[in-house]
Amino acid sequence: MSSLLAVWRTKVRIVCLGAAVMAGACALASPASAQVVALVNGEPITTLDVAHRTRLLTLINQGRTPGRKDVVEELVDERLKLREAAKFGAVPADSEVDTAFANVAGRARMSADQFSQMLNAQGSNARSFKNRLRADIAWNGLVRARYKVVAQVGDKDVAVALDARKQSGAKQMTEYTLRQVVFVVPRGASDAVIDTRRREAEALRSRFQGCDEGIAAARGLREVVVRAPIRKTSADLTPALRDLFNNTPDGKAAAPERTEAGVELVAVCSRRDLAGQTVAHNEIRQELVSERLQTQAQRYIAELRRAALIEYR
């Protein structure tokens, strides 16, 4: 993670010119379309920030428009989270945010440019979306690092939760053997280059008839990195990845994803059930950890708010 990227904002500038300076007078340049609605430790939130974020949240919430106060408070929290992350050098690099943005676009079956154009057409913009992504990535990392000990969950806690929910946890856990194939994309590459690499990855995916054959074919391609086999259990995966790998036959590859290194294919080479270990047990553990982290995150942001100078206008 790199140093803090300055959050986009419209600055109110005092313009002092020749005779005006001589007279001791200054003119305040502040476009009506970008009036300041709040200051967070001196950093402005403008009406344009609020308008773009409102449209973004309306899209995310499938047409439900949030109240203005809720939008302003989200932007206040965002400023505080990024400021706190900067103190610890924990603000994600532009490349990490761009990759996260491209992945969201990819899941919507769009390129990053197309996704940006869609946001603009809906009255928001890519900058607002990326600011939100940057704050979320930074904040999740901060909270996990600060409260990882507090959030630890013991087997007894899991057993109690399973009993309370009347879950037997009988569903077996699965271990997957995976191979990653990365179609390298240079930093700063255009969407056209990324799309070309994605098509190349899709072409390789269509030829996958087994990991031995598929990996051999991958090694013969230009600017492609084949990584060593890895093993992951279903408990290590998010529900979305678990469903993805469960729906990918052995010897086949899942749909390519944009990553920081380029465009990545993941092939499922084999899988096996792990006797005596259950998915429900690990899912409950992860849920309990998430709940504890969420509680600590709420306390953390409350602390930052108490220590901050927040001025509403």
Salt bridges, closest charged atoms under 4 A:
GLU43 OE2 - ARG9 NH1 3.62
GLU43 OE2 - ARG79 NE 3.70
ASP49 OD2 - ARG79 NH2 3.23
GLU73 OE1 - ARG305 NH2 2.44
GLU74 OE2 - ARG53 NH1 2.82
GLU74 OE2 - ARG132 NE 2.92
ASP77 OD1 - ARG305 NE 2.80
GLU78 OE1 - ARG53 NH1 2.82
GLU78 OE2 - ARG79 NH1 3.78
GLU84 OE1 - LYS87 NZ 3.28
ASP94 OD1 - ARG134 NH2 3.40
ASP98 OD1 - LYS130 NZ 2.97
ASP155 OD1 - ARG285 NH2 2.53
ASP157 OD2 - ARG292 NH2 3.40
GLU175 OE1 - ARG272 NE 2.85
GLU200 OE1 - ARG197 NH2 2.56
GLU200 OE2 - ARG222 NH2 3.05
GLU202 OE1 - ARG205 NH1 3.51
GLU223 OE1 - ARG222 NH1 3.60
ASP250 OD1 - ARG271 NE 2.73
GLU264 OE1 - ARG227 NH1 3.80
GLU283 OE2 - ARG242 NH1 2.62
GLU287 OE1 - ARG165 NH1 2.41
GLU291 OE2 - ARG165 NH2 4.00
GLU303 OE1 - ARG146 NH2 3.42
GLU311 OE2 - ARG313 NE 3.42
